[in-house]
Amino acid sequence: MKNRAMLIGAIGAGKSTLTNALLGKIVPAVKTQTLIYYDWIVDTPGEYTENPFFYKNIMATALEVTHVFYLQDATNSKMIFPPGFSTGFSKLPIGVITKSDSPEANIERSIEMIRSVISYGPIVITSSLNGEGIEQLKALVKMNDMESMKSYIMDSQDACLLFTDQLYNSRNI
């Protein structure tokens, strides 16, 4: 299977804007009404994550991807994912903090929130507007296992990359 990522997150979390940035498109984001398949990305409507009735759609779509991006808007204090949500998918999880460039962004809060969803895996702090974290996300999707992603992050010394290892300890490695 070709590596492909599915983006999930709340309405307005920046899924479509991030998709455009990852694909190098300079177009205004529009409200996603249904699943949209691009080359290596699947963009999902926020309703799929906000309404548990639609979880079956996320689960079915996850069968077609290798990675799942769990988006948390850095300007939003609300977490829509249940604790441990990523463990319900046998796909490589990547936490994505969006809108890091906003004056209202609270990066630390967002990291802690996404850690409740992903207990073991990468977290990337992004800004679709200034390009922060975009190349790093592309690189992570090319990797086929968690150890490769962890090595990439540990070797990079990049401030927008974190690896959470809460399965084994309570601190960020």
C-alpha positions as MATLAB code, in Angstrom:
seq = 'MKNRAMLIGAIGAGKSTLTNALLGKIVPAVKTQTLIYYDWIVDTPGEYTENPFFYKNIMATALEVTHVFYLQDATNSKMIFPPGFSTGFSKLPIGVITKSDSPEANIERSIEMIRSVISYGPIVITSSLNGEGIEQLKALVKMNDMESMKSYIMDSQDACLLFTDQLYNSRNI';
ca = [
       0.000    0.000    0.000;
       1.232    3.488   -0.838;
       1.687    5.573    2.295;
      -1.328    7.785    2.782;
      -2.473    9.973    5.669;
      -5.984   10.691    6.901;
      -6.566   14.020    8.671;
      -9.113   14.048   11.484;
     -10.047   16.804   13.890;
     -12.731   19.254   14.945;
     -14.640   21.539   12.635;
     -12.345   24.500   11.967;
      -9.186   22.749   13.230;
      -7.389   23.460    9.960;
      -7.631   20.115    8.163;
      -8.320   21.536    4.706;
      -5.819   24.368    5.122;
      -3.177   21.847    6.210;
      -4.088   19.603    3.270;
      -3.564   22.502    0.869;
      -0.213   23.340    2.482;
       0.942   19.714    2.297;
      -0.018   19.549   -1.375;
       1.518   22.941   -2.164;
      -1.818   24.469   -3.162;
      -2.429   28.152   -2.577;
      -6.209   28.213   -2.469;
      -8.662   29.266    0.210;
      -9.898   26.397    2.347;
     -13.569   25.529    2.033;
     -15.787   23.578    4.391;
     -15.275   19.870    3.764;
     -18.648   18.165    3.363;
     -17.487   14.612    2.637;
     -14.306   12.576    2.378;
     -11.916   14.099   -0.139;
      -9.134   11.928   -1.535;
      -5.982   13.571   -2.825;
      -2.718   11.991   -3.922;
      -1.545   10.818   -0.474;
      -4.023   12.604    1.801;
      -7.606   11.951    2.847;
      -9.348   15.065    4.211;
     -12.336   14.377    6.450;
     -15.222   16.553    7.620;
     -14.944   17.730   11.232;
     -18.361   16.207   11.912;
     -16.807   12.746   11.536;
     -14.790   13.370   14.691;
     -17.193   15.562   16.631;
     -20.138   13.168   16.379;
     -19.528    9.592   17.613;
     -22.251    8.434   15.199;
     -19.710    9.025   12.400;
     -16.816    7.137   14.033;
     -17.643    4.178   11.786;
     -16.770    6.382    8.780;
     -13.367    7.195   10.284;
     -12.760    3.537   11.074;
     -13.664    2.421    7.551;
     -11.494    5.116    5.968;
      -8.586    4.187    8.248;
      -8.425    0.859    6.405;
      -7.239    2.794    3.340;
      -4.396    4.736    5.001;
      -1.083    4.073    6.741;
      -1.012    7.157    8.999;
      -3.619    9.170   10.897;
      -3.082   12.848   11.710;
      -4.938   13.867   14.875;
      -5.351   17.650   14.647;
      -5.644   19.997   17.608;
      -6.200   23.692   16.947;
      -3.784   25.626   19.200;
      -6.386   28.396   19.593;
      -9.111   26.043   20.835;
      -9.300   24.984   24.484;
     -11.784   22.214   23.652;
     -10.604   18.637   23.024;
     -12.956   16.588   20.880;
     -11.073   13.285   20.907;
     -11.747   10.844   23.733;
      -8.680    9.824   25.783;
      -6.645    7.152   24.009;
      -8.595    7.585   20.765;
      -5.575    6.708   18.607;
      -5.354    3.234   20.135;
      -8.553    2.337   18.283;
      -6.691    2.389   14.974;
      -3.868    0.108   13.901;
      -2.299    2.959   11.939;
       0.702    5.142   12.702;
      -0.571    8.120   14.742;
       0.795   11.636   14.346;
      -0.416   14.454   16.574;
      -0.621   17.764   14.730;
      -0.923   21.107   16.494;
      -2.348   23.615   14.004;
      -2.468   27.420   13.980;
       0.726   27.748   16.038;
       1.336   31.194   14.526;
      -1.887   32.677   15.925;
      -1.597   35.256   18.746;
      -4.242   33.192   20.599;
      -2.267   29.937   20.277;
      -1.541   28.001   23.438;
       0.988   25.413   22.302;
       1.649   23.870   25.721;
      -2.063   23.277   26.375;
      -2.485   21.789   22.896;
       0.452   19.414   23.369;
      -1.004   18.150   26.632;
      -4.395   17.722   24.990;
      -3.010   15.739   22.045;
      -0.980   13.586   24.459;
      -4.270   12.365   25.892;
      -5.096   11.059   22.405;
      -1.669    9.753   21.373;
       0.293    8.166   24.193;
       3.182    7.054   21.970;
       4.201    8.840   18.797;
       5.215   12.050   17.091;
       3.660   15.467   17.624;
       4.281   18.162   15.032;
       3.644   21.852   15.695;
       2.479   23.450   12.458;
       1.471   26.652   10.770;
      -0.023   26.185    7.338;
       0.378   29.905    6.694;
       4.126   30.143    7.320;
       4.990   26.539    6.430;
       6.167   25.434    9.869;
       6.070   21.652   10.259;
       4.884   20.960    6.712;
       8.061   19.289    5.407;
       8.360   17.356    8.665;
       4.855   15.912    8.243;
       5.679   14.874    4.672;
       8.829   13.138    5.895;
       6.976   11.292    8.669;
       4.350    9.949    6.260;
       7.118    8.380    4.174;
       8.160    6.289    7.192;
       6.680    2.847    7.735;
       7.190    2.282   11.457;
       7.196    4.113   14.763;
      10.874    3.518   15.453;
      11.844    5.280   12.190;
       9.651    8.229   13.128;
      11.112    8.352   16.642;
      14.695    8.267   15.295;
      13.882   11.022   12.794;
      12.549   13.251   15.564;
      15.370   12.539   18.001;
      18.007   13.176   15.325;
      16.405   16.365   13.985;
      16.630   18.632   17.048;
      13.765   20.555   15.417;
      11.684   22.690   17.811;
       8.431   21.856   15.990;
       8.933   18.087   16.489;
       8.203   16.204   19.700;
       7.880   12.537   20.528;
       5.532   11.543   23.290;
       6.296    8.349   25.143;
       3.628    8.304   27.807;
       3.257    4.540   27.528;
       6.551    4.159   29.332;
       7.065    7.386   31.267;
       5.284   10.624   31.994;
       7.782   13.011   30.409;
       8.421   13.996   26.814;
      11.537   12.396   25.393;
];
